[in-house]
Amino acid sequence: MNAFPDAEQDVRDSIKRVTDSPFIKNEDSVRCFVLDVATGKLNEVR
């Protein structure tokens, strides 16, 4: 039941859209995670 074929790549694309915004001054403060529903582990995406 995967909603996205490659969730990490989808998140990377979203990160790029957010950090490209002129409204985001400190790009280092943008952090994103993918939840592994099988293990409950959060994996940080960079």
mmCIF entry with sequence, helices, sheets and N, C-alpha, C, O atoms, coordinates in Angstrom:
data_MODEL
# 
_entry.id   MODEL 
# 
_entity.id                         1 
_entity.type                       polymer 
_entity.pdbx_number_of_molecules   1 
# 
_entity_poly.entity_id                      1 
_entity_poly.type                           'polypeptide(L)' 
_entity_poly.nstd_linkage                   no 
_entity_poly.nstd_monomer                   no 
_entity_poly.pdbx_seq_one_letter_code       MNAFPDAEQDVRDSIKRVTDSPFIKNEDSVRCFVLDVATGKLNEVR 
_entity_poly.pdbx_seq_one_letter_code_can   MNAFPDAEQDVRDSIKRVTDSPFIKNEDSVRCFVLDVATGKLNEVR 
_entity_poly.pdbx_strand_id                 A 
# 
loop_
_entity_poly_seq.entity_id 
_entity_poly_seq.num 
_entity_poly_seq.mon_id 
_entity_poly_seq.hetero 
1 1  MET n 
1 2  ASN n 
1 3  ALA n 
1 4  PHE n 
1 5  PRO n 
1 6  ASP n 
1 7  ALA n 
1 8  GLU n 
1 9  GLN n 
1 10 ASP n 
1 11 VAL n 
1 12 ARG n 
1 13 ASP n 
1 14 SER n 
1 15 ILE n 
1 16 LYS n 
1 17 ARG n 
1 18 VAL n 
1 19 THR n 
1 20 ASP n 
1 21 SER n 
1 22 PRO n 
1 23 PHE n 
1 24 ILE n 
1 25 LYS n 
1 26 ASN n 
1 27 GLU n 
1 28 ASP n 
1 29 SER n 
1 30 VAL n 
1 31 ARG n 
1 32 CYS n 
1 33 PHE n 
1 34 VAL n 
1 35 LEU n 
1 36 ASP n 
1 37 VAL n 
1 38 ALA n 
1 39 THR n 
1 40 GLY n 
1 41 LYS n 
1 42 LEU n 
1 43 ASN n 
1 44 GLU n 
1 45 VAL n 
1 46 ARG n 
# 
_struct_asym.id          A 
_struct_asym.entity_id   1 
# 
loop_
_struct_conf.conf_type_id 
_struct_conf.id 
_struct_conf.pdbx_PDB_helix_id 
_struct_conf.beg_label_comp_id 
_struct_conf.beg_label_asym_id 
_struct_conf.beg_label_seq_id 
_struct_conf.pdbx_beg_PDB_ins_code 
_struct_conf.end_label_comp_id 
_struct_conf.end_label_asym_id 
_struct_conf.end_label_seq_id 
_struct_conf.pdbx_end_PDB_ins_code 
_struct_conf.beg_auth_comp_id 
_struct_conf.beg_auth_asym_id 
_struct_conf.beg_auth_seq_id 
_struct_conf.end_auth_comp_id 
_struct_conf.end_auth_asym_id 
_struct_conf.end_auth_seq_id 
_struct_conf.pdbx_PDB_helix_class 
_struct_conf.details 
_struct_conf.pdbx_PDB_helix_length 
HELX_P HELX_P1 AA1 ALA A 7  ? THR A 19 ? ALA A 7  THR A 19 1 ? 13 
HELX_P HELX_P2 AA2 GLU A 27 ? SER A 29 ? GLU A 27 SER A 29 5 ? 3  
# 
_struct_conf_type.id          HELX_P 
_struct_conf_type.criteria    ? 
_struct_conf_type.reference   ? 
# 
_struct_sheet.id               AA1 
_struct_sheet.type             ? 
_struct_sheet.number_strands   2 
_struct_sheet.details          ? 
# 
_struct_sheet_order.sheet_id     AA1 
_struct_sheet_order.range_id_1   1 
_struct_sheet_order.range_id_2   2 
_struct_sheet_order.offset       ? 
_struct_sheet_order.sense        anti-parallel 
# 
loop_
_struct_sheet_range.sheet_id 
_struct_sheet_range.id 
_struct_sheet_range.beg_label_comp_id 
_struct_sheet_range.beg_label_asym_id 
_struct_sheet_range.beg_label_seq_id 
_struct_sheet_range.pdbx_beg_PDB_ins_code 
_struct_sheet_range.end_label_comp_id 
_struct_sheet_range.end_label_asym_id 
_struct_sheet_range.end_label_seq_id 
_struct_sheet_range.pdbx_end_PDB_ins_code 
_struct_sheet_range.beg_auth_comp_id 
_struct_sheet_range.beg_auth_asym_id 
_struct_sheet_range.beg_auth_seq_id 
_struct_sheet_range.end_auth_comp_id 
_struct_sheet_range.end_auth_asym_id 
_struct_sheet_range.end_auth_seq_id 
AA1 1 CYS A 32 ? ASP A 36 ? CYS A 32 ASP A 36 
AA1 2 LYS A 41 ? VAL A 45 ? LYS A 41 VAL A 45 
# 
loop_
_atom_site.group_PDB 
_atom_site.id 
_atom_site.type_symbol 
_atom_site.label_atom_id 
_atom_site.label_alt_id 
_atom_site.label_comp_id 
_atom_site.label_asym_id 
_atom_site.label_entity_id 
_atom_site.label_seq_id 
_atom_site.pdbx_PDB_ins_code 
_atom_site.Cartn_x 
_atom_site.Cartn_y 
_atom_site.Cartn_z 
_atom_site.occupancy 
_atom_site.B_iso_or_equiv 
_atom_site.pdbx_formal_charge 
_atom_site.auth_seq_id 
_atom_site.auth_comp_id 
_atom_site.auth_asym_id 
_atom_site.auth_atom_id 
_atom_site.pdbx_PDB_model_num 
ATOM 1   N N  . MET A 1 1  ? 0.802  -1.179 0.000  1.00 0.00 ? 1  MET A N  1 
ATOM 2   C CA . MET A 1 1  ? 0.000  0.000  0.000  1.00 0.00 ? 1  MET A CA 1 
ATOM 3   C C  . MET A 1 1  ? 0.853  1.253  0.000  1.00 0.00 ? 1  MET A C  1 
ATOM 4   O O  . MET A 1 1  ? 0.649  2.149  0.820  1.00 0.00 ? 1  MET A O  1 
ATOM 5   N N  . ASN A 1 2  ? 1.782  1.319  -0.891 1.00 0.00 ? 2  ASN A N  1 
ATOM 6   C CA . ASN A 1 2  ? 2.667  2.478  -0.954 1.00 0.00 ? 2  ASN A CA 1 
ATOM 7   C C  . ASN A 1 2  ? 1.974  3.627  -1.675 1.00 0.00 ? 2  ASN A C  1 
ATOM 8   O O  . ASN A 1 2  ? 1.553  3.488  -2.823 1.00 0.00 ? 2  ASN A O  1 
ATOM 9   N N  . ALA A 1 3  ? 1.861  4.741  -1.005 1.00 0.00 ? 3  ALA A N  1 
ATOM 10  C CA . ALA A 1 3  ? 1.227  5.918  -1.591 1.00 0.00 ? 3  ALA A CA 1 
ATOM 11  C C  . ALA A 1 3  ? 2.125  6.560  -2.641 1.00 0.00 ? 3  ALA A C  1 
ATOM 12  O O  . ALA A 1 3  ? 1.644  7.157  -3.605 1.00 0.00 ? 3  ALA A O  1 
ATOM 13  N N  . PHE A 1 4  ? 3.435  6.430  -2.443 1.00 0.00 ? 4  PHE A N  1 
ATOM 14  C CA . PHE A 1 4  ? 4.403  7.017  -3.367 1.00 0.00 ? 4  PHE A CA 1 
ATOM 15  C C  . PHE A 1 4  ? 5.392  5.931  -3.757 1.00 0.00 ? 4  PHE A C  1 
ATOM 16  O O  . PHE A 1 4  ? 5.882  5.206  -2.891 1.00 0.00 ? 4  PHE A O  1 
ATOM 17  N N  . PRO A 1 5  ? 5.695  5.806  -5.040 1.00 0.00 ? 5  PRO A N  1 
ATOM 18  C CA . PRO A 1 5  ? 6.670  4.797  -5.441 1.00 0.00 ? 5  PRO A CA 1 
ATOM 19  C C  . PRO A 1 5  ? 8.038  5.013  -4.781 1.00 0.00 ? 5  PRO A C  1 
ATOM 20  O O  . PRO A 1 5  ? 8.716  4.052  -4.417 1.00 0.00 ? 5  PRO A O  1 
ATOM 21  N N  . ASP A 1 6  ? 8.432  6.274  -4.632 1.00 0.00 ? 6  ASP A N  1 
ATOM 22  C CA . ASP A 1 6  ? 9.701  6.601  -3.980 1.00 0.00 ? 6  ASP A CA 1 
ATOM 23  C C  . ASP A 1 6  ? 9.446  7.772  -3.037 1.00 0.00 ? 6  ASP A C  1 
ATOM 24  O O  . ASP A 1 6  ? 9.592  8.933  -3.421 1.00 0.00 ? 6  ASP A O  1 
ATOM 25  N N  . ALA A 1 7  ? 9.067  7.458  -1.807 1.00 0.00 ? 7  ALA A N  1 
ATOM 26  C CA . ALA A 1 7  ? 8.685  8.494  -0.842 1.00 0.00 ? 7  ALA A CA 1 
ATOM 27  C C  . ALA A 1 7  ? 9.833  9.451  -0.565 1.00 0.00 ? 7  ALA A C  1 
ATOM 28  O O  . ALA A 1 7  ? 9.619  10.658 -0.454 1.00 0.00 ? 7  ALA A O  1 
ATOM 29  N N  . GLU A 1 8  ? 11.048 8.926  -0.451 1.00 0.00 ? 8  GLU A N  1 
ATOM 30  C CA . GLU A 1 8  ? 12.177 9.815  -0.143 1.00 0.00 ? 8  GLU A CA 1 
ATOM 31  C C  . GLU A 1 8  ? 12.419 10.808 -1.270 1.00 0.00 ? 8  GLU A C  1 
ATOM 32  O O  . GLU A 1 8  ? 12.722 11.970 -1.001 1.00 0.00 ? 8  GLU A O  1 
ATOM 33  N N  . GLN A 1 9  ? 12.295 10.387 -2.515 1.00 0.00 ? 9  GLN A N  1 
ATOM 34  C CA . GLN A 1 9  ? 12.481 11.314 -3.637 1.00 0.00 ? 9  GLN A CA 1 
ATOM 35  C C  . GLN A 1 9  ? 11.366 12.349 -3.656 1.00 0.00 ? 9  GLN A C  1 
ATOM 36  O O  . GLN A 1 9  ? 11.611 13.520 -3.946 1.00 0.00 ? 9  GLN A O  1 
ATOM 37  N N  . ASP A 1 10 ? 10.163 11.936 -3.353 1.00 0.00 ? 10 ASP A N  1 
ATOM 38  C CA . ASP A 1 10 ? 9.047  12.880 -3.288 1.00 0.00 ? 10 ASP A CA 1 
ATOM 39  C C  . ASP A 1 10 ? 9.307  13.942 -2.220 1.00 0.00 ? 10 ASP A C  1 
ATOM 40  O O  . ASP A 1 10 ? 9.032  15.123 -2.430 1.00 0.00 ? 10 ASP A O  1 
ATOM 41  N N  . VAL A 1 11 ? 9.836  13.516 -1.081 1.00 0.00 ? 11 VAL A N  1 
ATOM 42  C CA . VAL A 1 11 ? 10.163 14.462 -0.013 1.00 0.00 ? 11 VAL A CA 1 
ATOM 43  C C  . VAL A 1 11 ? 11.304 15.379 -0.444 1.00 0.00 ? 11 VAL A C  1 
ATOM 44  O O  . VAL A 1 11 ? 11.265 16.578 -0.169 1.00 0.00 ? 11 VAL A O  1 
ATOM 45  N N  . ARG A 1 12 ? 12.312 14.839 -1.112 1.00 0.00 ? 12 ARG A N  1 
ATOM 46  C CA . ARG A 1 12 ? 13.411 15.694 -1.607 1.00 0.00 ? 12 ARG A CA 1 
ATOM 47  C C  . ARG A 1 12 ? 12.880 16.765 -2.560 1.00 0.00 ? 12 ARG A C  1 
ATOM 48  O O  . ARG A 1 12 ? 13.301 17.920 -2.502 1.00 0.00 ? 12 ARG A O  1 
ATOM 49  N N  . ASP A 1 13 ? 11.957 16.375 -3.434 1.00 0.00 ? 13 ASP A N  1 
ATOM 50  C CA . ASP A 1 13 ? 11.354 17.351 -4.351 1.00 0.00 ? 13 ASP A CA 1 
ATOM 51  C C  . ASP A 1 13 ? 10.604 18.429 -3.569 1.00 0.00 ? 13 ASP A C  1 
ATOM 52  O O  . ASP A 1 13 ? 10.665 19.607 -3.918 1.00 0.00 ? 13 ASP A O  1 
ATOM 53  N N  . SER A 1 14 ? 9.905  18.029 -2.523 1.00 0.00 ? 14 SER A N  1 
ATOM 54  C CA . SER A 1 14 ? 9.179  18.997 -1.686 1.00 0.00 ? 14 SER A CA 1 
ATOM 55  C C  . SER A 1 14 ? 10.140 19.920 -0.955 1.00 0.00 ? 14 SER A C  1 
ATOM 56  O O  . SER A 1 14 ? 9.892  21.121 -0.847 1.00 0.00 ? 14 SER A O  1 
ATOM 57  N N  . ILE A 1 15 ? 11.240 19.360 -0.452 1.00 0.00 ? 15 ILE A N  1 
ATOM 58  C CA . ILE A 1 15 ? 12.253 20.173 0.227  1.00 0.00 ? 15 ILE A CA 1 
ATOM 59  C C  . ILE A 1 15 ? 12.775 21.243 -0.722 1.00 0.00 ? 15 ILE A C  1 
ATOM 60  O O  . ILE A 1 15 ? 12.922 22.402 -0.334 1.00 0.00 ? 15 ILE A O  1 
ATOM 61  N N  . LYS A 1 16 ? 13.052 20.862 -1.950 1.00 0.00 ? 16 LYS A N  1 
ATOM 62  C CA . LYS A 1 16 ? 13.567 21.815 -2.932 1.00 0.00 ? 16 LYS A CA 1 
ATOM 63  C C  . LYS A 1 16 ? 12.563 22.940 -3.178 1.00 0.00 ? 16 LYS A C  1 
ATOM 64  O O  . LYS A 1 16 ? 12.942 24.109 -3.248 1.00 0.00 ? 16 LYS A O  1 
ATOM 65  N N  . ARG A 1 17 ? 11.286 22.588 -3.308 1.00 0.00 ? 17 ARG A N  1 
ATOM 66  C CA . ARG A 1 17 ? 10.267 23.625 -3.524 1.00 0.00 ? 17 ARG A CA 1 
ATOM 67  C C  . ARG A 1 17 ? 10.215 24.592 -2.334 1.00 0.00 ? 17 ARG A C  1 
ATOM 68  O O  . ARG A 1 17 ? 10.091 25.803 -2.517 1.00 0.00 ? 17 ARG A O  1 
ATOM 69  N N  . VAL A 1 18 ? 10.309 24.056 -1.136 1.00 0.00 ? 18 VAL A N  1 
ATOM 70  C CA . VAL A 1 18 ? 10.240 24.905 0.065  1.00 0.00 ? 18 VAL A CA 1 
ATOM 71  C C  . VAL A 1 18 ? 11.487 25.784 0.173  1.00 0.00 ? 18 VAL A C  1 
ATOM 72  O O  . VAL A 1 18 ? 11.379 26.990 0.396  1.00 0.00 ? 18 VAL A O  1 
ATOM 73  N N  . THR A 1 19 ? 12.661 25.187 0.016  1.00 0.00 ? 19 THR A N  1 
ATOM 74  C CA . THR A 1 19 ? 13.895 25.965 0.204  1.00 0.00 ? 19 THR A CA 1 
ATOM 75  C C  . THR A 1 19 ? 14.137 26.949 -0.941 1.00 0.00 ? 19 THR A C  1 
ATOM 76  O O  . THR A 1 19 ? 14.888 27.910 -0.777 1.00 0.00 ? 19 THR A O  1 
ATOM 77  N N  . ASP A 1 20 ? 13.519 26.724 -2.085 1.00 0.00 ? 20 ASP A N  1 
ATOM 78  C CA . ASP A 1 20 ? 13.628 27.685 -3.188 1.00 0.00 ? 20 ASP A CA 1 
ATOM 79  C C  . ASP A 1 20 ? 12.756 28.919 -2.969 1.00 0.00 ? 20 ASP A C  1 
ATOM 80  O O  . ASP A 1 20 ? 12.902 29.918 -3.673 1.00 0.00 ? 20 ASP A O  1 
ATOM 81  N N  . SER A 1 21 ? 11.863 28.851 -2.004 1.00 0.00 ? 21 SER A N  1 
ATOM 82  C CA . SER A 1 21 ? 10.962 29.962 -1.727 1.00 0.00 ? 21 SER A CA 1 
ATOM 83  C C  . SER A 1 21 ? 11.732 31.145 -1.157 1.00 0.00 ? 21 SER A C  1 
ATOM 84  O O  . SER A 1 21 ? 12.608 30.963 -0.311 1.00 0.00 ? 21 SER A O  1 
ATOM 85  N N  . PRO A 1 22 ? 11.419 32.347 -1.608 1.00 0.00 ? 22 PRO A N  1 
ATOM 86  C CA . PRO A 1 22 ? 12.081 33.535 -1.044 1.00 0.00 ? 22 PRO A CA 1 
ATOM 87  C C  . PRO A 1 22 ? 11.651 33.815 0.401  1.00 0.00 ? 22 PRO A C  1 
ATOM 88  O O  . PRO A 1 22 ? 12.262 34.642 1.078  1.00 0.00 ? 22 PRO A O  1 
ATOM 89  N N  . PHE A 1 23 ? 10.615 33.140 0.869  1.00 0.00 ? 23 PHE A N  1 
ATOM 90  C CA . PHE A 1 23 ? 10.116 33.347 2.225  1.00 0.00 ? 23 PHE A CA 1 
ATOM 91  C C  . PHE A 1 23 ? 10.880 32.543 3.264  1.00 0.00 ? 23 PHE A C  1 
ATOM 92  O O  . PHE A 1 23 ? 10.745 32.792 4.462  1.00 0.00 ? 23 PHE A O  1 
ATOM 93  N N  . ILE A 1 24 ? 11.682 31.583 2.819  1.00 0.00 ? 24 ILE A N  1 
ATOM 94  C CA . ILE A 1 24 ? 12.477 30.759 3.731  1.00 0.00 ? 24 ILE A CA 1 
ATOM 95  C C  . ILE A 1 24 ? 13.879 31.360 3.792  1.00 0.00 ? 24 ILE A C  1 
ATOM 96  O O  . ILE A 1 24 ? 14.646 31.270 2.833  1.00 0.00 ? 24 ILE A O  1 
ATOM 97  N N  . LYS A 1 25 ? 14.198 31.964 4.911  1.00 0.00 ? 25 LYS A N  1 
ATOM 98  C CA . LYS A 1 25 ? 15.499 32.632 5.058  1.00 0.00 ? 25 LYS A CA 1 
ATOM 99  C C  . LYS A 1 25 ? 16.594 31.680 5.505  1.00 0.00 ? 25 LYS A C  1 
ATOM 100 O O  . LYS A 1 25 ? 17.736 31.806 5.063  1.00 0.00 ? 25 LYS A O  1 
ATOM 101 N N  . ASN A 1 26 ? 16.272 30.738 6.367  1.00 0.00 ? 26 ASN A N  1 
ATOM 102 C CA . ASN A 1 26 ? 17.273 29.824 6.908  1.00 0.00 ? 26 ASN A CA 1 
ATOM 103 C C  . ASN A 1 26 ? 16.959 28.408 6.427  1.00 0.00 ? 26 ASN A C  1 
ATOM 104 O O  . ASN A 1 26 ? 16.172 27.695 7.049  1.00 0.00 ? 26 ASN A O  1 
ATOM 105 N N  . GLU A 1 27 ? 17.572 28.011 5.330  1.00 0.00 ? 27 GLU A N  1 
ATOM 106 C CA . GLU A 1 27 ? 17.305 26.698 4.748  1.00 0.00 ? 27 GLU A CA 1 
ATOM 107 C C  . GLU A 1 27 ? 17.726 25.558 5.666  1.00 0.00 ? 27 GLU A C  1 
ATOM 108 O O  . GLU A 1 27 ? 17.209 24.447 5.543  1.00 0.00 ? 27 GLU A O  1 
ATOM 109 N N  . ASP A 1 28 ? 18.658 25.814 6.586  1.00 0.00 ? 28 ASP A N  1 
ATOM 110 C CA . ASP A 1 28 ? 19.113 24.778 7.504  1.00 0.00 ? 28 ASP A CA 1 
ATOM 111 C C  . ASP A 1 28 ? 18.020 24.367 8.490  1.00 0.00 ? 28 ASP A C  1 
ATOM 112 O O  . ASP A 1 28 ? 18.113 23.308 9.112  1.00 0.00 ? 28 ASP A O  1 
ATOM 113 N N  . SER A 1 29 ? 16.996 25.191 8.634  1.00 0.00 ? 29 SER A N  1 
ATOM 114 C CA . SER A 1 29 ? 15.933 24.873 9.584  1.00 0.00 ? 29 SER A CA 1 
ATOM 115 C C  . SER A 1 29 ? 14.864 23.958 8.980  1.00 0.00 ? 29 SER A C  1 
ATOM 116 O O  . SER A 1 29 ? 13.948 23.536 9.685  1.00 0.00 ? 29 SER A O  1 
ATOM 117 N N  . VAL A 1 30 ? 14.971 23.650 7.688  1.00 0.00 ? 30 VAL A N  1 
ATOM 118 C CA . VAL A 1 30 ? 14.006 22.773 7.023  1.00 0.00 ? 30 VAL A CA 1 
ATOM 119 C C  . VAL A 1 30 ? 14.457 21.325 7.221  1.00 0.00 ? 30 VAL A C  1 
ATOM 120 O O  . VAL A 1 30 ? 15.531 20.924 6.770  1.00 0.00 ? 30 VAL A O  1 
ATOM 121 N N  . ARG A 1 31 ? 13.616 20.555 7.903  1.00 0.00 ? 31 ARG A N  1 
ATOM 122 C CA . ARG A 1 31 ? 13.912 19.137 8.140  1.00 0.00 ? 31 ARG A CA 1 
ATOM 123 C C  . ARG A 1 31 ? 12.684 18.325 7.766  1.00 0.00 ? 31 ARG A C  1 
ATOM 124 O O  . ARG A 1 31 ? 11.556 18.717 8.063  1.00 0.00 ? 31 ARG A O  1 
ATOM 125 N N  . CYS A 1 32 ? 12.906 17.202 7.119  1.00 0.00 ? 32 CYS A N  1 
ATOM 126 C CA . CYS A 1 32 ? 11.805 16.360 6.683  1.00 0.00 ? 32 CYS A CA 1 
ATOM 127 C C  . CYS A 1 32 ? 12.117 14.897 6.969  1.00 0.00 ? 32 CYS A C  1 
ATOM 128 O O  . CYS A 1 32 ? 13.274 14.478 6.988  1.00 0.00 ? 32 CYS A O  1 
ATOM 129 N N  . PHE A 1 33 ? 11.062 14.145 7.188  1.00 0.00 ? 33 PHE A N  1 
ATOM 130 C CA . PHE A 1 33 ? 11.194 12.746 7.564  1.00 0.00 ? 33 PHE A CA 1 
ATOM 131 C C  . PHE A 1 33 ? 10.191 11.900 6.803  1.00 0.00 ? 33 PHE A C  1 
ATOM 132 O O  . PHE A 1 33 ? 9.138  12.380 6.382  1.00 0.00 ? 33 PHE A O  1 
ATOM 133 N N  . VAL A 1 34 ? 10.541 10.621 6.634  1.00 0.00 ? 34 VAL A N  1 
ATOM 134 C CA . VAL A 1 34 ? 9.625  9.635  6.082  1.00 0.00 ? 34 VAL A CA 1 
ATOM 135 C C  . VAL A 1 34 ? 9.414  8.586  7.168  1.00 0.00 ? 34 VAL A C  1 
ATOM 136 O O  . VAL A 1 34 ? 10.373 8.087  7.756  1.00 0.00 ? 34 VAL A O  1 
ATOM 137 N N  . LEU A 1 35 ? 8.158  8.261  7.427  1.00 0.00 ? 35 LEU A N  1 
ATOM 138 C CA . LEU A 1 35 ? 7.821  7.272  8.431  1.00 0.00 ? 35 LEU A CA 1 
ATOM 139 C C  . LEU A 1 35 ? 7.775  5.885  7.802  1.00 0.00 ? 35 LEU A C  1 
ATOM 140 O O  . LEU A 1 35 ? 7.056  5.661  6.828  1.00 0.00 ? 35 LEU A O  1 
ATOM 141 N N  . ASP A 1 36 ? 8.537  4.968  8.358  1.00 0.00 ? 36 ASP A N  1 
ATOM 142 C CA . ASP A 1 36 ? 8.474  3.570  7.953  1.00 0.00 ? 36 ASP A CA 1 
ATOM 143 C C  . ASP A 1 36 ? 7.357  2.939  8.780  1.00 0.00 ? 36 ASP A C  1 
ATOM 144 O O  . ASP A 1 36 ? 7.535  2.673  9.968  1.00 0.00 ? 36 ASP A O  1 
ATOM 145 N N  . VAL A 1 37 ? 6.205  2.701  8.150  1.00 0.00 ? 37 VAL A N  1 
ATOM 146 C CA . VAL A 1 37 ? 5.052  2.227  8.910  1.00 0.00 ? 37 VAL A CA 1 
ATOM 147 C C  . VAL A 1 37 ? 5.251  0.802  9.437  1.00 0.00 ? 37 VAL A C  1 
ATOM 148 O O  . VAL A 1 37 ? 4.597  0.401  10.400 1.00 0.00 ? 37 VAL A O  1 
ATOM 149 N N  . ALA A 1 38 ? 6.142  0.047  8.816  1.00 0.00 ? 38 ALA A N  1 
ATOM 150 C CA . ALA A 1 38 ? 6.392  -1.320 9.277  1.00 0.00 ? 38 ALA A CA 1 
ATOM 151 C C  . ALA A 1 38 ? 7.140  -1.332 10.597 1.00 0.00 ? 38 ALA A C  1 
ATOM 152 O O  . ALA A 1 38 ? 6.876  -2.175 11.455 1.00 0.00 ? 38 ALA A O  1 
ATOM 153 N N  . THR A 1 39 ? 8.078  -0.396 10.767 1.00 0.00 ? 39 THR A N  1 
ATOM 154 C CA . THR A 1 39 ? 8.913  -0.388 11.969 1.00 0.00 ? 39 THR A CA 1 
ATOM 155 C C  . THR A 1 39 ? 8.581  0.762  12.914 1.00 0.00 ? 39 THR A C  1 
ATOM 156 O O  . THR A 1 39 ? 8.950  0.721  14.088 1.00 0.00 ? 39 THR A O  1 
ATOM 157 N N  . GLY A 1 40 ? 7.894  1.783  12.420 1.00 0.00 ? 40 GLY A N  1 
ATOM 158 C CA . GLY A 1 40 ? 7.619  2.966  13.215 1.00 0.00 ? 40 GLY A CA 1 
ATOM 159 C C  . GLY A 1 40 ? 8.795  3.925  13.276 1.00 0.00 ? 40 GLY A C  1 
ATOM 160 O O  . GLY A 1 40 ? 8.762  4.908  14.016 1.00 0.00 ? 40 GLY A O  1 
ATOM 161 N N  . LYS A 1 41 ? 9.829  3.645  12.503 1.00 0.00 ? 41 LYS A N  1 
ATOM 162 C CA . LYS A 1 41 ? 11.031 4.476  12.515 1.00 0.00 ? 41 LYS A CA 1 
ATOM 163 C C  . LYS A 1 41 ? 10.866 5.685  11.589 1.00 0.00 ? 41 LYS A C  1 
ATOM 164 O O  . LYS A 1 41 ? 10.325 5.583  10.488 1.00 0.00 ? 41 LYS A O  1 
ATOM 165 N N  . LEU A 1 42 ? 11.355 6.836  12.076 1.00 0.00 ? 42 LEU A N  1 
ATOM 166 C CA . LEU A 1 42 ? 11.405 8.037  11.242 1.00 0.00 ? 42 LEU A CA 1 
ATOM 167 C C  . LEU A 1 42 ? 12.778 8.121  10.595 1.00 0.00 ? 42 LEU A C  1 
ATOM 168 O O  . LEU A 1 42 ? 13.799 8.046  11.278 1.00 0.00 ? 42 LEU A O  1 
ATOM 169 N N  . ASN A 1 43 ? 12.799 8.276  9.291  1.00 0.00 ? 43 ASN A N  1 
ATOM 170 C CA . ASN A 1 43 ? 14.046 8.406  8.551  1.00 0.00 ? 43 ASN A CA 1 
ATOM 171 C C  . ASN A 1 43 ? 14.150 9.825  8.020  1.00 0.00 ? 43 ASN A C  1 
ATOM 172 O O  . ASN A 1 43 ? 13.298 10.267 7.249  1.00 0.00 ? 43 ASN A O  1 
ATOM 173 N N  . GLU A 1 44 ? 15.191 10.540 8.428  1.00 0.00 ? 44 GLU A N  1 
ATOM 174 C CA . GLU A 1 44 ? 15.379 11.900 7.953  1.00 0.00 ? 44 GLU A CA 1 
ATOM 175 C C  . GLU A 1 44 ? 15.811 11.872 6.498  1.00 0.00 ? 44 GLU A C  1 
ATOM 176 O O  . GLU A 1 44 ? 16.645 11.060 6.098  1.00 0.00 ? 44 GLU A O  1 
ATOM 177 N N  . VAL A 1 45 ? 15.228 12.774 5.712  1.00 0.00 ? 45 VAL A N  1 
ATOM 178 C CA . VAL A 1 45 ? 15.552 12.890 4.300  1.00 0.00 ? 45 VAL A CA 1 
ATOM 179 C C  . VAL A 1 45 ? 16.302 14.189 4.111  1.00 0.00 ? 45 VAL A C  1 
ATOM 180 O O  . VAL A 1 45 ? 15.869 15.240 4.584  1.00 0.00 ? 45 VAL A O  1 
ATOM 181 N N  . ARG A 1 46 ? 17.416 14.118 3.427  1.00 0.00 ? 46 ARG A N  1 
ATOM 182 C CA . ARG A 1 46 ? 18.217 15.332 3.163  1.00 0.00 ? 46 ARG A CA 1 
ATOM 183 C C  . ARG A 1 46 ? 18.354 15.579 1.705  1.00 0.00 ? 46 ARG A C  1 
ATOM 184 O O  . ARG A 1 46 ? 18.992 16.552 1.301  1.00 0.00 ? 46 ARG A O  1 
# 
